[in-house]
Amino acid sequence: MNSEILQIAQRLKGLREAVGASVEEIALAGGVDPQKYLAFENAEEDIPVGFLKQVSAEYKVDLSALLFADEPRMTSYFLTRKDKGLSMERVSDYKYQSLAAGFLNRKADVFQVTVEPKPETIPIHHSSHAGQEFALVLHGKLLLQLRDKDILLEEGDSIYFDASIPHGMKALDGKSVKFLTVII
């Protein structure tokens, strides 16, 4: 695993210890079994943003604190300049830039995501989480899989979906894709 996932895993463990929660309690809050949670905490598996969002909501910790070790400070507005959002590369195929990390008590998490192309032989990684998700393709062609359905999204296309449905994405045409996503 990369160093950013290791850092998130350490912050996740730190949160668990700080609130005095058991492995089982944190796992339940995030909707996974305790073995899966331990794999997250030990940085043995990629930690889905949806899982972190559920845990942060349950323990009233801002998602940015887990993702970026940054506490939000603004309450009237938060400005993010082009390509200056807090960055995180969860896996080599996806790069997340938080566009609202500095806004306190926000109702949604907004990210610009870059998906890099990968060989056809590598399967699409799927995740699911509570809530809803919106995605708007800014550049490139994206294959979004919702369970067993393939949906092609091109520049300017958007989709809003139930995020509890297993979903994954893939850049098409051998080029990277940028899209805006809002997780609610």
Secondary structure, 3 states (H helix, E strand, C coil): CCHHHHHHHHHHHHHHHHHCCCHHHHHHHHCCCHHHHHHHHCCCCCCCHHHHHHHHHHCCCCHHHHHHCCCCCECCCCCCCCCCCEEEEEECCEEEEECCCCECCCCCEEEEEEECCCCCCCCCCCECCCCEEEEEEEECEEEEEECCEEEEEECCCEEEEECCCCEEEEECCCCCEEEEEEEC
